[in-house]
């Protein structure tokens, strides 16, 4: 009996509502028997699935329909043993005429779960593993992009060959994986040692910097400002006011600016005395969102000094930079969300949770820290029902 391997990409998880976007079938030698995009007839958008496989509506605009490619699909799988990674999911999208032509269906994901041997007391069975992890386990070199039908079908073929291969073949793959793990461990140890070395260098540099700051401040106060340590007028001022006076002497800045204008690393590029002179790309602190963590990240680049008050001015583009760097904190919460604690209570291992991309971040007002939240649909897609 011939063996062929199938994989599909879809618009979503529900076979009754969603449709095929791509299908690939390869034979036991890795030759592509079918590899084509498919134009859906009902769905026009599939943004969540698109984030996984990257197939956009414009990609399938001129593609054939499922009815057009069905004869080739039936010819490729007719009378064959069909191996699929997560067979329940993919078989749900195949028409009855195709399903009836198959001699036997094998689920590679279930078979690999037994091989991997990670048992879940919560589920009462072996945990299903993602295809990319299974492919890595058997030493498969990806051809093309993961989460595309042809690449995933070839990866499924590599996993099945390992599961059904001879003892010598499995031993060879295991030896290669062991060698790769040892190289990874050695690289990790080297990186840790390098990080520790760089940390020591950084701490030594910081110590020297603070020492230089201390001595230079003492030098400035005693010699340039004619200060004696106990009697000079500058020593009687609070530290922030003393800093402002020093900035006035050495940087030519007014001594009545807000404290953030004198912070280390701040460079005041201009000072404005009339509101109408302030450029449109600058704004005061009140222009930015009233979030403490955002305002702590702002760096003044100019200042306004009026007859009664002085204000720091910030570049409005800093908000875009903050949103780009901390985009998870601005991301909307998914409709079905969960936390890391909830996933642990449901029996997910820390390694599996670490592999999940966070959908957003939220702030714990009680203990004051940011924590990730996850999209439960994404977790379901990766753990059991995939659109790959």
RAKAVEN-V653561 format. One record per pair of residues at least 12 apart in sequence whose C-alpha atoms are under 10 Angstrom apart, sorted by the first residue. I is the first residue (numbers start at 1). GAP is how many residues later the second one is. Records with the same first field share a line. If there is no record, write none. Layout:
I->GAP  GAP
This chain:
1->78  79  80  102  103
2->25  26  75  76  77  78  79  80  101
3->23  24  25  26  74  76  77  78  79  80  100  101  102  103  154
4->21  22  23  24  25  26  27  28  29  72  73  74  76  77  78  79  80  101  149  153
5->19  20  21  22  23  25  27  28  71  72  75  76  77  78  79  80  100  101  103  145  147  148  149  150  151  152  155
6->17  18  19  20  21  27  28  29  67  70  71  76  77  78  79  81  84  85  143  144  146  147  148  150  151
7->15  16  17  18  19  28  76  77  78  79  80  83  84  140  141  142  143  144  145  146  147  148  149  380  381
8->12  13  14  15  16  17  27  28  29  76  81  82  83  85  86  139  140  141  142  144  145  378  379  380
9->12  13  14  15  28  29  40  41  43  44  45  46  81  84  138  139  140  141  143  377  378  379
10->12  13  28  30  36  39  40  43  45  80  83  139  376  377  378
11->29  32  33  34  35  36  37  38  39  42  44  45  46  376  377
12->31  34  35  36  37  38  369  373  374  375  376
13->36  76  77  79  80  364  367  368  372  373  374
14->75  78  79  371  373
15->74  75  76  77  78  79
16->76  77
17->25  26
18->22  23  24  25  28  75
19->19  20  21  22  23  24  47  74  75
20->17  18  19  20  21  23  45  46  70  73  74  367
21->15  16  17  18  19  32  34  35  36  38  39  42  44  45  128  366
22->12  13  14  15  16  17  18  33  38  41  44  126  127  128  366
23->12  13  14  15  43  46  50  67  125  126  127  130  365
24->12  13  49  124  125  126  127  128  129  130
25->47  48  51  52  57  58  59  124  125  128  129
26->50  51  124  127  128  130  131
27->49  50  53  55  126  127  130
28->126  129  130  132  133
29->125  128
30->120  123  124  125  127  128
31->123
32->44  118  121  122
33->39  40  42  43  44
34->35  38  39  41  42  116
35->34  37  38  114  115
36->24  27  28  29  30  33  113  114
37->18  22  23  24  25  26  27  28  29  32  112
38->21  22  23  24  25  26  27  28  29  30  31
39->18  19  20  21  22  23  24  25  26  27  29
40->17  20  21  23  24  25  26
41->24  25
43->14
44->12  13  14  17
45->12
48->329  330  339
49->329  332  337  338  339
50->337
52->94  95  96  326  329  330  334  335  336
53->92  93  94  95  96  334  335
54->91  93  94
55->92  93
66->28  29
67->28
70->24  25  27  28
71->26  27
72->26
73->21  24  25  28
74->21  23  24  25  26  27  28
75->23  26  27
76->22  25  26
77->21  22  23  24  25  26  27
78->20  21  22  23  24  25  26
79->21  22  23  24  25
80->21  22  23  24  25
81->21  22  23  24  25
82->17  20  21  22  23  24  25  26
83->21  22  23  24  25  26  70  73  74  77
84->21  22  23  24  25  26  68  69  72  73  76
85->21  22  23  24  25  26  27  45  46  49  67  68  70  71  72  74  75  301  303
86->20  21  22  23  24  42  44  45  70  297  298  299  300  301  302
87->18  19  20  21  22  23  298
88->17  18  19  296  297
89->295  296  297  298  299
90->295  296  297  298
91->14
106->54
107->49  53
108->23  26  48  49  51  52  55
109->18  19  20  21  22  25  47  50  51  275
110->16  17  18  19
111->15  17  48  49  52  53
112->14  15  16  17  18  19  22  25  47  48  50  51
113->12  13  14  15  16  17  21
114->12  13  14
115->19  48
116->12  13  18  21
118->231
120->226  227  228  229
121->226
122->223  224  225  226
123->223  224  225
127->220  221  222  256  257
128->254  255  256
129->223  253  254  255
130->222  251  252  253  254  256
131->15  16  21  24  25  28  251  252  255  257
132->14  15  20  23  24
134->21  22  24  25  26
135->17  19  20  21  22  23  24  25  27
136->19  23  41
137->22  25  36  37  39  40  41
138->17  20  21  22  23  24  25  32  35  36  38  39
139->16  19  20  23  34  35  37  38  41
140->14  15  16  17  18  19  22  33
141->13  14  17
142->12  13  16
143->12
146->242
147->239  240  241
148->239  240
149->238  239
151->237
152->236
153->235
162->12
217->29
220->26  30
221->13  14  25
224->25
225->21  24
234->12
240->18  19  20  22  23
241->14  15  18  21
242->13
243->12  16  19  20
244->12  13  14  15  17  18  19
245->17
246->16
247->14  15
248->14
251->16  17
253->15  17  18  50
254->17  49  51  56
256->49  53  54  55
257->46  47  48  52  53  54  55
258->42  45  46  47  51  52  53  54
259->52  53
260->36  38  39  40  51  52
261->38  39  40  41  42  50  51  52
262->38
263->36  37
265->34
266->33  34  35  36
267->32  33  34  35
268->31  32  33  34  35  44  45  46
269->31  32  33  34
270->31  32  33  34  43
271->30  31  32  33  34  39  40  41  42
272->30  31  32  33  34  38  39  41
273->30  31  32  33  34  37
274->30  31  32  33
275->29  30  31
277->27
278->24  25  26  35
279->36
280->35  36
281->32  33  34  35  36
282->18  19  20  21  30  31  32  33  34  35  36
283->17  19  20  28  29  30  31  32  33
284->16  18  19  20  27  28  29  30  31  32
285->13  15  26  27  28  29  31
287->26  27  29
288->26  28  30  31
289->30
294->24  25  28  29  32
295->24
297->21  22  25
298->15  16  17  18  20  21  24
299->13  14  15  16  19
300->12  13  14  15  18
301->12  13  14
302->12  13
326->34  35
327->32  33  34
328->30  31  32  33  34  44  45
329->30  31  32  33  34  41  42  43
330->30  31  32
331->28  29  30  31
332->27  28  29  30
333->26  27  28  29  40  41  42
334->25  26  39  40  41  42  43  44
335->40  41  42
336->38  39  40  41  42
337->22  23  36  37  38  39  40  41  42
338->21  34  35  36  37  38  41
339->14  19  22  32  33  34  35  36  37
340->13  14  18  31  32  33  34
341->32
342->31
343->31  33  36
348->35
352->27  30  31
353->21  26
355->27
356->18  19  22  23  26
357->15  16  17  18  21  22
358->13  14  15  16  17  20
359->13  14  15  16  17  19
360->12  13  14  15
361->12  13
